[in-house]
Amino acid sequence: MAITSANQLELLQTAEAVAREKMIDPGLVVEAMEESLARAAKSRYGAEMDIRVSIDRRTGKATFTRVRTVVEEEELENYQAEFTVEQAKQYMADPVVGDTFVEEIPPVEMGRIAAQSAKQVILQKVREAERDRQYEEFKDRAGTIINGTVKREEYGNVIVDVGRGEAVLRRNEKIGREAYRPNDRIRAFIKDVRRESRGPQIFLSRTAPEFMAELFKMEVPEIYDGIIDIKAVARDPGSRAKIAVISYDGSIDPVGACVGMRGSRVQAVVNELQGEKIDIIPWNEDQPTFLVNALQPAEVSKVVLDEEAGKIEVVVPDEQLSLAIGRRGQNVRLASQLTNLDIDIMTEAEESERRQKEFEIRTKLFIETLDLDEFFAQLLVSEGFTNLEEVAYVELDELLVIDGVDESTAEELQARARDFIEAKNRAAMEAARELGVQDSLVAFDGLTPQMIEALAKDGVLSLEDFATCADWELAGGWTTVEGERVKDDGILEPFGMTLETAQDMVMTARIVLGWVDPAELAAENEETETETEEEAEA
């Protein structure tokens, strides 16, 4: 292939045809041709040369030029593309470092191998342009529903034609045992759009909770208009789902609007999701109330919320237990996902038995430590006292409300509790000292003598040792071993240590030791908060 006047115009015509076929800018195709011709010229004149090709966008004429750059003498490396100021004087009037000398060179005859190489360059550039065009077109459509046509199936993954591009529905993003044949129509949620060197860039899902939310938005005008808001969605794809909705208009029932006349609206969503049963639940800011709604159709007798631990206990009548848990734990699992809480379900009989056991344990504690008779110890427990610290350090008035307790009796109770606690602390500290605990750890705020003893038994003897601990080593956590979750017990977990508290204490220890600069830490936290706010706004 020689670049002659006969085929100059043909270059532009070819570029236009390829651009139309691939729906990309003709200029990109011409640039690819320029690069391929330059590569062919380098193989003819020398790979070290800086050869550039420019194709006139109007006439199609290709101009071949050799470029040489003026550099410092000590920086001269490539004699074919660079020269010194002295060497440049024979070509240029007043050369300075950084100047370039451009001279036109004869066009090349492209042999078979060079033509094949040029074709590969052009095809590669066209593919890259196609991917960029596809990314730009679909990047803003992530989070929406798209309709497409099945092209083929590869190893369980479905390749979908979405118009001006291809998308992939992975095997784990299909509902149940869905099977598709070529040319089947398919509707899916665009889960992600990202640049990749090879393969599809658009990733679809039919199992994402957002897919159900978008389907409801299409079927329920009130959701589309913002009158009703979807607050949370939890799905067991193909089987069952729960969706929490709230209405900002007191005259509109959010559940009824989503169900539709004779169930028409919800049925349209159910049909699209292969018969997935959907529970539509009114959302409530009060978590216990919301949880009672989320566990429908089961009835709930009582809810006990532990906000610090993020756990919630639900008591149901004995005959409602299987309904609350659901088949294979499905109902309680979906309710947990919907509320973002760990849910512990028990029957009324189990709860009564547990409360009785706790009552007996606390009664025994007060009998043994405060030298009380059983009746008096039971009175303390009935009034809500659960441990010695509460008895020792509460206001005196809280003890005086107990029947038969006067001021002197209350003071005696507190004195006994404090004496026992102090004796226990002394024993724990002596045990820790025998194990070699150092003053730096003893003086650190937030650690009780019992905690210090537990740390010492585990080999944590100094503030330096404490500062090297991970939060999960102190508070406990979970790790995955061969696909199974395994519990790691924390050194201070028996004392109610949480991960957040452990993180704060370890970081404080590092600051005290001078390992961390508080100013830098504050700046990092501020930057993280800003990023989080920006992500939330996005």
LUMDO-874427 format. One record per residue (C-alpha): y, z, x; residue number from 1. Coordinates in nm, 2 decimals. Last residue first. Layout:
# LUMDO-874427
(r (Y Z X) NUM)
...
# end
This chain:
# LUMDO-874427
(r (1.23 4.55 -2.36) 538)
(r (1.41 4.87 -2.46) 537)
(r (1.11 5.08 -2.37) 536)
(r (1.07 4.89 -2.04) 535)
(r (1.44 4.96 -1.96) 534)
(r (1.40 5.33 -2.04) 533)
(r (1.09 5.35 -1.82) 532)
(r (1.27 5.17 -1.53) 531)
(r (1.56 5.42 -1.56) 530)
(r (1.33 5.72 -1.57) 529)
(r (1.16 5.59 -1.25) 528)
(r (1.49 5.54 -1.08) 527)
(r (1.60 5.90 -1.17) 526)
(r (1.27 6.04 -1.05) 525)
(r (1.31 5.85 -0.72) 524)
(r (1.67 5.98 -0.68) 523)
(r (1.56 6.33 -0.75) 522)
(r (1.28 6.31 -0.49) 521)
(r (1.52 6.17 -0.23) 520)
(r (1.76 6.46 -0.29) 519)
(r (1.47 6.72 -0.29) 518)
(r (1.35 6.59 0.06) 517)
(r (0.98 6.64 0.08) 516)
(r (0.77 6.79 0.36) 515)
(r (1.03 7.07 0.42) 514)
(r (0.77 7.35 0.35) 513)
(r (0.96 7.46 0.05) 512)
(r (0.98 7.10 -0.08) 511)
(r (0.60 7.06 -0.03) 510)
(r (0.54 7.38 -0.22) 509)
(r (0.77 7.27 -0.51) 508)
(r (0.57 6.94 -0.52) 507)
(r (0.24 7.13 -0.55) 506)
(r (0.39 7.36 -0.82) 505)
(r (0.53 7.07 -1.03) 504)
(r (0.20 6.86 -1.01) 503)
(r (0.00 7.17 -1.11) 502)
(r (0.22 7.24 -1.41) 501)
(r (0.18 6.88 -1.53) 500)
(r (-0.19 6.89 -1.47) 499)
(r (-0.23 7.20 -1.68) 498)
(r (-0.33 7.55 -1.55) 497)
(r (-0.49 7.76 -1.82) 496)
(r (-0.61 8.04 -1.59) 495)
(r (-0.97 7.90 -1.59) 494)
(r (-0.83 7.57 -1.46) 493)
(r (-0.70 7.73 -1.14) 492)
(r (-0.97 7.59 -0.91) 491)
(r (-1.01 7.28 -1.12) 490)
(r (-1.35 7.16 -1.25) 489)
(r (-1.42 6.79 -1.21) 488)
(r (-1.58 6.65 -1.53) 487)
(r (-1.78 6.33 -1.49) 486)
(r (-1.72 6.01 -1.70) 485)
(r (-2.01 5.76 -1.66) 484)
(r (-1.99 5.41 -1.53) 483)
(r (-2.16 5.48 -1.19) 482)
(r (-1.93 5.78 -1.14) 481)
(r (-1.60 5.78 -1.34) 480)
(r (-1.37 6.08 -1.27) 479)
(r (-1.23 6.34 -1.50) 478)
(r (-0.98 6.63 -1.44) 477)
(r (-0.93 6.98 -1.33) 476)
(r (-0.61 7.18 -1.30) 475)
(r (-0.61 7.27 -0.93) 474)
(r (-0.81 6.99 -0.78) 473)
(r (-0.66 6.75 -1.04) 472)
(r (-0.31 6.82 -0.91) 471)
(r (-0.42 6.72 -0.56) 470)
(r (-0.41 7.00 -0.29) 469)
(r (-0.22 6.94 0.03) 468)
(r (0.07 7.18 -0.07) 467)
(r (-0.18 7.46 -0.13) 466)
(r (-0.33 7.43 0.22) 465)
(r (0.03 7.44 0.37) 464)
(r (0.11 7.74 0.15) 463)
(r (-0.18 7.92 0.31) 462)
(r (-0.54 8.03 0.23) 461)
(r (-0.69 7.76 0.02) 460)
(r (-1.06 7.79 0.11) 459)
(r (-1.20 7.79 -0.24) 458)
(r (-1.24 8.17 -0.25) 457)
(r (-0.88 8.19 -0.13) 456)
(r (-0.77 7.98 -0.43) 455)
(r (-0.95 8.21 -0.68) 454)
(r (-0.80 8.52 -0.51) 453)
(r (-0.45 8.37 -0.53) 452)
(r (-0.50 8.29 -0.90) 451)
(r (-0.61 8.64 -0.97) 450)
(r (-0.31 8.77 -0.78) 449)
(r (-0.08 8.56 -1.00) 448)
(r (0.07 8.24 -0.86) 447)
(r (0.40 8.11 -1.01) 446)
(r (0.63 8.18 -0.72) 445)
(r (0.49 8.16 -0.36) 444)
(r (0.50 8.49 -0.18) 443)
(r (0.12 8.53 -0.17) 442)
(r (0.09 8.18 -0.03) 441)
(r (0.33 8.23 0.26) 440)
(r (0.18 8.58 0.32) 439)
(r (-0.16 8.43 0.43) 438)
(r (-0.50 8.46 0.26) 437)
(r (-0.77 8.57 0.50) 436)
(r (-1.08 8.63 0.27) 435)
(r (-1.02 9.00 0.31) 434)
(r (-0.66 8.95 0.19) 433)
(r (-0.79 8.77 -0.12) 432)
(r (-1.02 9.05 -0.21) 431)
(r (-0.74 9.30 -0.16) 430)
(r (-0.51 9.09 -0.39) 429)
(r (-0.78 9.07 -0.66) 428)
(r (-0.83 9.45 -0.65) 427)
(r (-0.46 9.51 -0.66) 426)
(r (-0.41 9.28 -0.96) 425)
(r (-0.70 9.44 -1.15) 424)
(r (-0.54 9.79 -1.09) 423)
(r (-0.20 9.65 -1.20) 422)
(r (-0.36 9.50 -1.52) 421)
(r (-0.54 9.83 -1.60) 420)
(r (-0.23 10.04 -1.54) 419)
(r (-0.02 9.81 -1.75) 418)
(r (-0.27 9.82 -2.05) 417)
(r (-0.29 10.20 -2.03) 416)
(r (0.09 10.24 -2.02) 415)
(r (0.13 10.00 -2.31) 414)
(r (-0.11 10.19 -2.53) 413)
(r (0.05 10.52 -2.43) 412)
(r (0.39 10.39 -2.52) 411)
(r (0.26 10.27 -2.86) 410)
(r (0.10 10.61 -2.93) 409)
(r (0.43 10.79 -2.84) 408)
(r (0.63 10.56 -3.07) 407)
(r (0.39 10.59 -3.37) 406)
(r (0.09 10.38 -3.45) 405)
(r (-0.10 10.47 -3.77) 404)
(r (-0.06 10.14 -3.94) 403)
(r (0.06 9.87 -3.69) 402)
(r (0.43 9.78 -3.73) 401)
(r (0.50 10.01 -3.43) 400)
(r (0.33 9.77 -3.19) 399)
(r (0.57 9.49 -3.24) 398)
(r (0.86 9.74 -3.22) 397)
(r (0.77 9.83 -2.86) 396)
(r (0.86 9.48 -2.74) 395)
(r (0.56 9.30 -2.59) 394)
(r (0.47 9.36 -2.22) 393)
(r (0.15 9.56 -2.20) 392)
(r (-0.01 9.46 -2.54) 391)
(r (0.05 9.08 -2.48) 390)
(r (-0.07 9.11 -2.12) 389)
(r (-0.39 9.28 -2.23) 388)
(r (-0.51 8.98 -2.44) 387)
(r (-0.54 8.84 -2.79) 386)
(r (-0.30 9.05 -3.00) 385)
(r (-0.27 8.89 -3.35) 384)
(r (-0.23 9.20 -3.58) 383)
(r (-0.60 9.18 -3.66) 382)
(r (-0.68 9.21 -3.30) 381)
(r (-0.48 9.53 -3.26) 380)
(r (-0.64 9.68 -3.58) 379)
(r (-0.98 9.59 -3.45) 378)
(r (-0.92 9.79 -3.14) 377)
(r (-0.82 10.09 -3.35) 376)
(r (-1.14 10.07 -3.56) 375)
(r (-1.36 10.03 -3.25) 374)
(r (-1.23 10.33 -3.07) 373)
(r (-0.99 10.28 -2.78) 372)
(r (-1.04 10.32 -2.40) 371)
(r (-0.78 10.06 -2.32) 370)
(r (-1.00 9.83 -2.11) 369)
(r (-1.34 9.87 -2.27) 368)
(r (-1.23 9.90 -2.64) 367)
(r (-0.96 9.64 -2.60) 366)
(r (-1.20 9.38 -2.45) 365)
(r (-1.47 9.46 -2.71) 364)
(r (-1.22 9.39 -2.99) 363)
(r (-1.12 9.06 -2.82) 362)
(r (-1.48 8.95 -2.80) 361)
(r (-1.56 9.06 -3.16) 360)
(r (-1.26 8.87 -3.30) 359)
(r (-1.35 8.56 -3.10) 358)
(r (-1.70 8.57 -3.25) 357)
(r (-1.57 8.61 -3.60) 356)
(r (-1.33 8.32 -3.55) 355)
(r (-1.61 8.11 -3.43) 354)
(r (-1.83 8.19 -3.72) 353)
(r (-1.55 8.12 -3.97) 352)
(r (-1.48 7.79 -3.80) 351)
(r (-1.85 7.69 -3.81) 350)
(r (-1.88 7.78 -4.18) 349)
(r (-1.56 7.59 -4.26) 348)
(r (-1.70 7.29 -4.08) 347)
(r (-1.57 7.17 -3.75) 346)
(r (-1.38 6.86 -3.62) 345)
(r (-1.22 6.86 -3.27) 344)
(r (-0.95 6.59 -3.24) 343)
(r (-0.79 6.49 -2.91) 342)
(r (-0.45 6.34 -3.01) 341)
(r (-0.29 6.00 -2.99) 340)
(r (-0.25 6.00 -3.37) 339)
(r (-0.40 5.65 -3.44) 338)
(r (-0.64 5.67 -3.15) 337)
(r (-0.77 6.01 -3.27) 336)
(r (-0.79 5.88 -3.63) 335)
(r (-1.00 5.58 -3.50) 334)
(r (-1.24 5.81 -3.32) 333)
(r (-1.26 6.05 -3.62) 332)
(r (-1.37 5.77 -3.85) 331)
(r (-1.60 5.59 -3.60) 330)
(r (-1.80 5.89 -3.49) 329)
(r (-2.13 5.69 -3.50) 328)
(r (-2.08 5.64 -3.87) 327)
(r (-1.79 5.86 -3.98) 326)
(r (-1.68 6.20 -3.85) 325)
(r (-1.48 6.29 -4.16) 324)
(r (-1.75 6.16 -4.39) 323)
(r (-2.03 6.35 -4.21) 322)
(r (-1.83 6.67 -4.23) 321)
(r (-1.72 6.65 -4.59) 320)
(r (-2.02 6.85 -4.74) 319)
(r (-1.94 7.14 -4.51) 318)
(r (-1.57 7.15 -4.61) 317)
(r (-1.34 7.04 -4.33) 316)
(r (-1.16 7.22 -4.05) 315)
(r (-0.96 7.01 -3.80) 314)
(r (-0.87 7.13 -3.46) 313)
(r (-0.60 6.95 -3.27) 312)
(r (-0.55 6.89 -2.90) 311)
(r (-0.25 6.78 -2.69) 310)
(r (-0.30 7.08 -2.47) 309)
(r (0.06 7.20 -2.51) 308)
(r (0.08 7.09 -2.87) 307)
(r (-0.23 7.29 -2.99) 306)
(r (-0.24 7.20 -3.36) 305)
(r (-0.47 7.39 -3.61) 304)
(r (-0.54 7.19 -3.93) 303)
(r (-0.71 7.33 -4.24) 302)
(r (-0.92 7.22 -4.54) 301)
(r (-0.93 6.85 -4.48) 300)
(r (-1.08 6.60 -4.73) 299)
(r (-1.25 6.28 -4.59) 298)
(r (-1.13 5.94 -4.71) 297)
(r (-0.91 5.97 -4.51) 296)
(r (-0.89 6.12 -4.16) 295)
(r (-0.56 5.95 -4.09) 294)
(r (-0.39 6.12 -4.39) 293)
(r (-0.49 6.47 -4.27) 292)
(r (-0.38 6.36 -3.92) 291)
(r (-0.03 6.26 -4.05) 290)
(r (0.01 6.60 -4.21) 289)
(r (-0.10 6.77 -3.89) 288)
(r (0.14 6.55 -3.69) 287)
(r (0.45 6.60 -3.90) 286)
(r (0.64 6.27 -3.85) 285)
(r (0.44 6.11 -4.13) 284)
(r (0.28 5.77 -4.16) 283)
(r (0.13 5.66 -4.48) 282)
(r (-0.22 5.52 -4.42) 281)
(r (-0.37 5.18 -4.48) 280)
(r (-0.75 5.19 -4.42) 279)
(r (-0.88 4.85 -4.33) 278)
(r (-1.24 4.73 -4.35) 277)
(r (-1.30 4.43 -4.11) 276)
(r (-1.45 4.14 -4.31) 275)
(r (-1.43 3.88 -4.04) 274)
(r (-1.08 3.96 -3.93) 273)
(r (-0.91 3.66 -4.11) 272)
(r (-1.08 3.77 -4.43) 271)
(r (-0.96 4.13 -4.40) 270)
(r (-0.60 4.01 -4.34) 269)
(r (-0.60 3.80 -4.66) 268)
(r (-0.77 4.09 -4.84) 267)
(r (-0.48 4.32 -4.74) 266)
(r (-0.23 4.09 -4.91) 265)
(r (-0.43 4.01 -5.22) 264)
(r (-0.54 4.37 -5.30) 263)
(r (-0.50 4.34 -5.67) 262)
(r (-0.13 4.28 -5.61) 261)
(r (-0.05 4.38 -5.26) 260)
(r (-0.23 4.62 -5.03) 259)
(r (0.06 4.63 -4.78) 258)
(r (0.32 4.69 -5.05) 257)
(r (0.10 4.96 -5.21) 256)
(r (0.08 5.15 -4.88) 255)
(r (0.45 5.12 -4.80) 254)
(r (0.56 5.23 -5.15) 253)
(r (0.91 5.09 -5.20) 252)
(r (1.18 5.28 -5.39) 251)
(r (1.25 5.52 -5.10) 250)
(r (1.34 5.23 -4.87) 249)
(r (1.27 5.29 -4.50) 248)
(r (0.90 5.26 -4.57) 247)
(r (0.63 5.39 -4.32) 246)
(r (0.30 5.24 -4.22) 245)
(r (-0.01 5.37 -4.03) 244)
(r (-0.30 5.12 -3.98) 243)
(r (-0.66 5.22 -3.96) 242)
(r (-0.94 4.98 -3.87) 241)
(r (-1.31 4.92 -3.94) 240)
(r (-1.60 4.69 -3.84) 239)
(r (-1.50 4.36 -3.68) 238)
(r (-1.29 4.52 -3.41) 237)
(r (-1.30 4.90 -3.41) 236)
(r (-0.93 4.92 -3.45) 235)
(r (-0.63 5.16 -3.43) 234)
(r (-0.28 5.07 -3.54) 233)
(r (0.04 5.27 -3.52) 232)
(r (0.40 5.28 -3.66) 231)
(r (0.40 4.96 -3.87) 230)
(r (0.75 4.95 -4.03) 229)
(r (0.84 4.87 -4.39) 228)
(r (1.19 4.75 -4.48) 227)
(r (1.20 4.55 -4.15) 226)
(r (1.22 4.21 -4.32) 225)
(r (0.89 4.10 -4.17) 224)
(r (0.73 4.43 -4.29) 223)
(r (0.87 4.38 -4.64) 222)
(r (0.75 4.02 -4.64) 221)
(r (0.38 4.14 -4.62) 220)
(r (0.14 3.86 -4.52) 219)
(r (0.29 3.74 -4.19) 218)
(r (0.38 4.10 -4.08) 217)
(r (0.03 4.21 -4.18) 216)
(r (-0.12 3.94 -3.95) 215)
(r (0.12 4.06 -3.67) 214)
(r (0.00 4.42 -3.70) 213)
(r (-0.37 4.30 -3.70) 212)
(r (-0.31 4.10 -3.38) 211)
(r (-0.13 4.40 -3.23) 210)
(r (-0.44 4.61 -3.25) 209)
(r (-0.60 4.36 -3.00) 208)
(r (-0.95 4.23 -3.10) 207)
(r (-0.85 3.87 -3.17) 206)
(r (-0.71 3.81 -2.82) 205)
(r (-0.56 3.52 -2.63) 204)
(r (-0.47 3.46 -2.27) 203)
(r (-0.24 3.18 -2.17) 202)
(r (-0.23 3.09 -1.80) 201)
(r (-0.55 2.89 -1.80) 200)
(r (-0.72 2.79 -1.48) 199)
(r (-0.59 2.79 -1.12) 198)
(r (-0.29 2.91 -0.92) 197)
(r (-0.20 3.16 -1.20) 196)
(r (0.13 3.23 -1.37) 195)
(r (0.12 3.47 -1.66) 194)
(r (0.11 3.47 -2.04) 193)
(r (-0.06 3.77 -2.20) 192)
(r (-0.19 3.88 -2.54) 191)
(r (-0.11 3.57 -2.74) 190)
(r (-0.28 3.68 -3.07) 189)
(r (-0.53 3.44 -3.23) 188)
(r (-0.59 3.18 -3.50) 187)
(r (-0.87 2.93 -3.47) 186)
(r (-0.95 2.59 -3.62) 185)
(r (-1.29 2.45 -3.52) 184)
(r (-1.26 2.12 -3.32) 183)
(r (-1.55 2.22 -3.08) 182)
(r (-1.77 2.50 -3.22) 181)
(r (-1.70 2.87 -3.24) 180)
(r (-1.92 3.18 -3.26) 179)
(r (-1.79 3.52 -3.35) 178)
(r (-2.05 3.79 -3.27) 177)
(r (-1.82 4.09 -3.30) 176)
(r (-1.45 3.99 -3.29) 175)
(r (-1.36 3.80 -2.97) 174)
(r (-1.15 3.95 -2.70) 173)
(r (-1.46 4.05 -2.49) 172)
(r (-1.57 3.69 -2.46) 171)
(r (-1.23 3.57 -2.34) 170)
(r (-1.01 3.36 -2.56) 169)
(r (-0.85 3.11 -2.32) 168)
(r (-0.54 2.90 -2.37) 167)
(r (-0.47 2.53 -2.30) 166)
(r (-0.14 2.35 -2.31) 165)
(r (0.11 2.14 -2.51) 164)
(r (-0.07 2.19 -2.84) 163)
(r (-0.27 2.52 -2.84) 162)
(r (-0.60 2.37 -2.74) 161)
(r (-0.84 2.67 -2.71) 160)
(r (-1.10 2.73 -2.44) 159)
(r (-1.35 2.99 -2.57) 158)
(r (-1.51 3.23 -2.32) 157)
(r (-1.89 3.29 -2.37) 156)
(r (-1.98 3.13 -2.04) 155)
(r (-1.76 2.83 -2.12) 154)
(r (-1.70 2.72 -2.48) 153)
(r (-1.51 2.40 -2.56) 152)
(r (-1.20 2.25 -2.72) 151)
(r (-1.14 2.50 -3.01) 150)
(r (-0.82 2.41 -3.20) 149)
(r (-0.51 2.63 -3.21) 148)
(r (-0.29 2.85 -3.42) 147)
(r (-0.07 3.11 -3.25) 146)
(r (0.02 3.47 -3.33) 145)
(r (0.29 3.65 -3.14) 144)
(r (0.31 3.91 -2.86) 143)
(r (0.36 3.65 -2.58) 142)
(r (0.57 3.37 -2.72) 141)
(r (0.85 3.41 -2.46) 140)
(r (0.61 3.31 -2.17) 139)
(r (0.48 3.01 -2.37) 138)
(r (0.71 2.72 -2.29) 137)
(r (0.81 2.84 -1.94) 136)
(r (0.44 2.89 -1.85) 135)
(r (0.34 2.55 -1.98) 134)
(r (0.62 2.37 -1.79) 133)
(r (0.53 2.56 -1.48) 132)
(r (0.16 2.48 -1.52) 131)
(r (0.24 2.11 -1.58) 130)
(r (0.47 2.10 -1.28) 129)
(r (0.20 2.25 -1.06) 128)
(r (-0.05 1.99 -1.19) 127)
(r (0.20 1.71 -1.12) 126)
(r (0.26 1.84 -0.77) 125)
(r (-0.12 1.84 -0.71) 124)
(r (-0.17 1.50 -0.85) 123)
(r (0.12 1.36 -0.63) 122)
(r (-0.02 1.52 -0.32) 121)
(r (-0.38 1.40 -0.40) 120)
(r (-0.25 1.04 -0.45) 119)
(r (-0.07 1.05 -0.12) 118)
(r (-0.39 1.16 0.05) 117)
(r (-0.57 0.87 -0.11) 116)
(r (-0.30 0.63 0.00) 115)
(r (-0.31 0.76 0.35) 114)
(r (-0.69 0.72 0.36) 113)
(r (-0.67 0.36 0.23) 112)
(r (-0.39 0.25 0.46) 111)
(r (-0.03 0.29 0.38) 110)
(r (0.20 0.05 0.57) 109)
(r (0.50 0.25 0.69) 108)
(r (0.87 0.21 0.64) 107)
(r (1.09 0.15 0.95) 106)
(r (1.30 0.44 1.06) 105)
(r (1.65 0.55 0.96) 104)
(r (1.82 0.80 1.18) 103)
(r (1.95 1.15 1.09) 102)
(r (2.09 1.39 1.35) 101)
(r (2.13 1.75 1.24) 100)
(r (2.39 2.00 1.35) 99)
(r (2.28 2.36 1.38) 98)
(r (2.39 2.41 1.74) 97)
(r (2.69 2.19 1.81) 96)
(r (2.72 1.82 1.88) 95)
(r (3.05 1.64 1.96) 94)
(r (3.00 1.27 1.95) 93)
(r (2.63 1.24 1.86) 92)
(r (2.34 1.03 1.99) 91)
(r (2.38 1.06 2.37) 90)
(r (2.53 1.40 2.32) 89)
(r (2.22 1.53 2.15) 88)
(r (2.03 1.58 2.47) 87)
(r (2.30 1.80 2.61) 86)
(r (2.32 2.01 2.28) 85)
(r (1.94 2.06 2.29) 84)
(r (1.69 1.88 2.08) 83)
(r (1.46 1.94 1.78) 82)
(r (1.22 1.75 1.56) 81)
(r (1.00 1.58 1.82) 80)
(r (1.06 1.82 2.10) 79)
(r (0.94 2.11 1.89) 78)
(r (1.00 2.44 2.08) 77)
(r (1.36 2.45 2.19) 76)
(r (1.49 2.81 2.15) 75)
(r (1.59 2.85 2.52) 74)
(r (1.80 2.53 2.50) 73)
(r (1.98 2.64 2.18) 72)
(r (1.92 2.41 1.89) 71)
(r (2.04 2.07 1.75) 70)
(r (1.82 1.95 1.47) 69)
(r (1.64 1.61 1.45) 68)
(r (1.57 1.43 1.12) 67)
(r (1.37 1.10 1.09) 66)
(r (1.45 0.89 0.79) 65)
(r (1.24 0.67 0.56) 64)
(r (1.43 0.51 0.26) 63)
(r (1.23 0.42 -0.05) 62)
(r (1.40 0.18 -0.29) 61)
(r (1.32 0.25 -0.66) 60)
(r (1.63 0.08 -0.78) 59)
(r (1.79 0.36 -0.99) 58)
(r (1.63 0.69 -0.87) 57)
(r (1.66 0.57 -0.51) 56)
(r (1.35 0.72 -0.33) 55)
(r (1.43 0.94 -0.03) 54)
(r (1.17 1.00 0.24) 53)
(r (1.18 1.26 0.51) 52)
(r (1.03 1.28 0.85) 51)
(r (1.06 1.59 1.07) 50)
(r (0.83 1.48 1.35) 49)
(r (0.54 1.70 1.48) 48)
(r (0.29 1.52 1.27) 47)
(r (0.35 1.19 1.46) 46)
(r (0.46 0.84 1.37) 45)
(r (0.17 0.72 1.15) 44)
(r (0.04 1.05 1.01) 43)
(r (0.40 1.16 0.97) 42)
(r (0.47 0.85 0.76) 41)
(r (0.18 0.93 0.53) 40)
(r (0.32 1.28 0.48) 39)
(r (0.66 1.14 0.41) 38)
(r (0.52 0.91 0.15) 37)
(r (0.34 1.20 -0.02) 36)
(r (0.65 1.41 -0.02) 35)
(r (0.86 1.13 -0.17) 34)
(r (0.60 1.06 -0.43) 33)
(r (0.60 1.43 -0.53) 32)
(r (0.98 1.42 -0.56) 31)
(r (0.95 1.12 -0.79) 30)
(r (0.70 1.31 -1.01) 29)
(r (0.94 1.60 -1.03) 28)
(r (1.23 1.37 -1.12) 27)
(r (1.02 1.24 -1.41) 26)
(r (1.05 1.59 -1.57) 25)
(r (0.72 1.69 -1.74) 24)
(r (0.54 1.59 -2.06) 23)
(r (0.21 1.50 -1.88) 22)
(r (0.19 1.15 -2.02) 21)
(r (0.56 1.09 -2.02) 20)
(r (0.60 1.21 -1.67) 19)
(r (0.31 1.00 -1.55) 18)
(r (0.46 0.69 -1.71) 17)
(r (0.81 0.75 -1.58) 16)
(r (0.67 0.81 -1.22) 15)
(r (0.47 0.49 -1.24) 14)
(r (0.77 0.29 -1.36) 13)
(r (0.98 0.44 -1.07) 12)
(r (0.72 0.34 -0.81) 11)
(r (0.68 0.00 -0.97) 10)
(r (1.05 -0.07 -0.90) 9)
(r (0.98 -0.06 -0.53) 8)
(r (0.66 -0.27 -0.56) 7)
(r (0.79 -0.61 -0.48) 6)
(r (1.07 -0.49 -0.26) 5)
(r (0.81 -0.36 -0.02) 4)
(r (0.66 -0.01 0.05) 3)
(r (0.32 -0.12 0.17) 2)
(r (0.00 0.00 0.00) 1)
# end
